[in-house]
């Protein structure tokens, strides 16, 4: 099973390294302007013709809006018997229109992992979940050989599936940023603020894993500290308060209704 990679960004390089770590054969990557991966020891393909001829599986790890353009070029090659996989969480394998008529298998395989650089540690990637969409025997064989926890998702749920990851990864960053900013307003440096808050963040995530969402809620809303809630709301500017209100209303749904708190939150909308 030889795997060719289109896309030499953070996801493409990280997955390529991981596949090789798991003893898969990387046939090479499609050469793109400004990218030199010779340090990884991978062959560089000059054209879609080459990568299609030398690969059993073609892994497309490009931004979502570029997938259709890659497929437009790849579908003009001889890809009979090949498996074409993209790594988008939001886009389904339906984007590979006409793949079956060309004799190719199609799937999407999304790693539920954040890739902030190309050097993601292998032990971290061993822990990530993989989510497969599409009816492809070769993709199923690939994911089983990798040995990670894996799941399947239907095409119609891809966007909502991806939304889950955005909430759990991207959208916690603004909340943490607000925490750091408020500590900086108290006179702490950014580094000091991170050192104060990150153990709290990590413990909260640990609690969710052990206790579940509801039993991990702490703080003034959970305790019903009305004066503290009012103080928080009154000390914030409008743009900042909107985020606090949105998060607090969601917390209230989790822990159960409290008419007094609901009234305070509604009053400050």
N, C-alpha and C positions, 0 to 999 in steps of 0.2 A: 504494500500500500504506500505509494509515493504521493506526497502532498506538496502542491505548489501554492504559493501565497501571492495574492494580489493585495498590496497595501503594506507599506513599510513604516507605519506609524506606531504608536504605543501599543495598540491592541495586536496588530499584525506581528510585530517583533516579539512581544511577550508570549503570544501563543505559539509562535514558531520555536522559540527557545524551550517552551514547556513541552511541545510535541517531541522535540529532539531529546529532551530529558527523559521522556517516557518511551524512548527508543523507536520513535517513528522516523521514517526516512523523508527528509525534506528535499524534494527535487530541486527547489530553488524559489526565487522570488522574481516577480516582474519588475524590471528596472524602471525606476521613476526618477525624474530629474531631481538632482540634489541629494539622492539617497545612495550611500555606499555601505553595503552590509558585508563587505569582504571580511571584516573582523569577526563575523559570525561563522565564516567558512561556508556560506551558502552560494550556490551558483546563481548568476544573474541572467535572467531571460530577457532578450531584447524585444520580444513580440508575444502577442497572445497565441500565435501559431505554435511557438516553441513551448510555452507553458502548458498548452492543451495537449501537445504531443508527448510531453515528458511526465505528465501527472495523472494519477488515478483520481485524486480528489483535488479540486481547485477551491481554495479557501479565500474568500473575498472579505478583507478586513479594511474597508474604506468607510468614510462618512456616509450616513444613510442616503443623502441626496445623490451620491456618486454611484451607488450600486447599479442603477438602471443604465448608466453610461458604460460601466464595465460589462454588464450583461449584453448590451447592444453590440459590443465588439467581440466578446467571447462567443456569442451565439452564432457568429459567422464562421467559426472554426469547426473542425471535426471533433466534436465532444461526445460522440456516441460511446456509451459505456462508462463515461465519466460521471462523477458526482460533483455538483456545484453547490457550495455552501457559503452563505454569508453570515456574518457575526452580529448583525443588528438585533437589538432587543425589541425595537418597535415595528420593524418591517417584516412581513411574512415572506415565505418562499414563493408566493404567487407572483412576485416581481420577476421571477424567472419564466416569463411567459413563453410557451412553446418548447420548454425543455423536454417534455415527454416525447413530442414529435421528433425531436433531434436525437432521441435515444439516450438522453441523460437523466440522471436522478437529480432532484433538487431538494434542498432543506435549508433551514436556518438553525444555527447553533450559537446560543448566546451565553457567554460566561458572566454570571452574576458576580462581578468583581470590579473594583475601581482600579483603573490603570493610570496613575499619575505620571509614570515615566515608562521607559522600556526595560527597566531592570527589576521588575517585580520578582520578589523572592520565590523560589520554587516551592518552598514549604507553604507559603501563603496560597499559591495557585493550587496546591494539592487539596486545600480546604474549600475552594470555591465550588459552588454548584453550577452545573451546566444544564441548560434548558433547550430541549430539541423540539423543533416544529417541522413537520413535513414527513412524508412517507418515503423514506430512503433507507434501504437495507445497508448501504455502505456507510451512511452517516451514523446509523445505529451501531454498526460494528466499531466505528471509530470511537464513539462515546463510551462504549462498553470497555474497549481496550484501554482507554485513558485511566479508568479506575476511580474517577471522581463521583460524588453523588450526582445523579442526574434525574431530570424530570421531563415530562412532555407537556406542551401547551398547544391548544387549538389555534388555528390561524386567526379566528375571529377575536381572540383574546390578546393578541400580541401587543396592541397599544396599551391596554390596561395593565398587562404584565409589566411592560417597561415602565409605566407610570409608578408602579410599586417600588421599583429600584430607584427612581428619581426621588421619591419621597424619602426613602430610607437612607440614601447617600447624599445626593445633591442638596436637598432642601433642609437637611439638618445644619448645613454650613451657615446659612444666614442666622439661624438661632444662636449658634456658637459665636458667630461674629458679633451679634448683639451683646452677648455676655462679655466678650473680650473688650468691646468698645465701652461698655458701662464701667468695667474695672479701670480702663485707661482714664476715664473721666474722674475716677476716684484717686488718680495719681500713680497707678501702677504702670509699669512698662508693658509692652505687648508680650514680651517673654515671660514676665512675672504673671501676667494674666493667664497665659496658656498653662503655666505650671500650676496655677491655682485651680483652673477649671477642668483640665483634661482628666485628672483622676475621677472627678465627679461624672464626666461624660462616660468614661470607661466603665465605672461602677453601675451606672444606669443601664448601659447596654448589657452588662453581665446579669443584672437583675431581671431584665426582660427575658433573657435566655433561660434563667432558672425559675422565675416565678410567673412569667407571662406579663402582658401589658398592664392589666388593671391593678395587679398587686405591686407593680413597680412605681405607681404614681405616688409621689410625696409632695411636700411643699404646702404653701398657704391655701391653695384651692382644695386640696385633699383634706386639709385640717379644718377648713371653714374659717380661716382667719380673715374676716371681712375688712378690718381696718388696714391690714397689710396689703390686701388686694387693692383697696382704694388708694393707698399710698403709692403703690407701683404705678397705677394708672395716672395719677395726678402728677407724677414726677417725669412722665415721658412726653415727648413731642408727638404730634398727631401721627406723623409717618411711622414712628416707632411703635406707638400704641396700637396701630392697626394690626401689626404682626403679633403683638402680645395678646390682643383680643381674639384673633383667629386661633392661636394655639390654645388659649384658655377655654374657648367654647368647645374645641375638640376634646380637651381634657375632661370637661364637664360631661360630655357624652359618654366618656369611658367610665368615669367613677359614679355616674348617676346624678340625676337632677337635684339641684338645690335652688329653691325659688329666690332666696336672698342673693345668692351669687349670680344667678341668671339676671336679676334686676340690675345689679351693679354693672355687669357686662353690657347689658342692653342700653343702660343710661349713657355709657361712654362710647357708643358706636359713632 
